[in-house]
């Protein structure tokens, strides 16, 4: 995972993180709308992935079923 250094306000980052925590139990995923504007991987995508990864580690799920 590439480290994204773009500066964004903390609230969208926190929201994306918790969406990632929640998503690992759902069948849908979220993507930063900026990705549709040409960005491959944004800071919000990174926060989302970090939240999902934390949820997997806390529940000892190492992969999606």
C-alpha positions, 0 to 999 in steps of 0.5 A, a space after each residue: 500500500 502506497 503512503 499518501 501524503 495529501 493533506 485533507 481535513 481530519 473528519 473525512 479521514 475519520 469517516 473513511 476509517 470507520 466506513 472501512 471498519 464497518 465494511 468488512 462485515 458487509 457485501 458493499 465497499 466504498 470508494 473515494 469519489 475523487 478516484 473517479 476524477 483520475 486519482 488511482 488511490 487517495 488519502 481517504 482510500 488509505 484511511 478506509 483500507 486502514 479501518 478495514 484492516 484493523 477490523 480484520 485484525 481485531 476479529 482474527 479474520 485474515 481474509 474475506 470469505 
